[in-house]
Amino acid sequence: MPSDTIVKFEKTDMTQTEKNESTRETGSHSYRDSSANTGAPKGMKYAFGIFMIIIYLGMGYLMMVNFFGWGDNYAWARYSLGALFILYGFWRGYRQFRGIY
């Protein structure tokens, strides 16, 4: 770094805790700032959420019916993973339709 370069640090009046509290939404389960724009249209976020719900439920179903041809030694893993995928799919569906992103 050249010697004539000056690095300047600004001191802010807000502490990290105050910054975190100022970005929380009140009355919601989400802690994101309500004015935060992620750049994705709301319709696309909604469509992607539904797509992922279908993926999780479908993956759980495929695991349960042994679509991937796992051996009998791994039946416990298939049923466990299938149940986990299905439960997570329902959880995402609940969050999607209740508006809790």
Buried (B, 14 or more C-beta within 10 A) or exposed (E): EEEEEEEEEEEEEEEEEEEEEEEEEEEEEEEEEEEEEEEEEEEEEBEEBBEBBEEBBBBBBBBBEBEEEEEEEEEEEBEEBBEBBBEBBBEBBEBBEEEEE
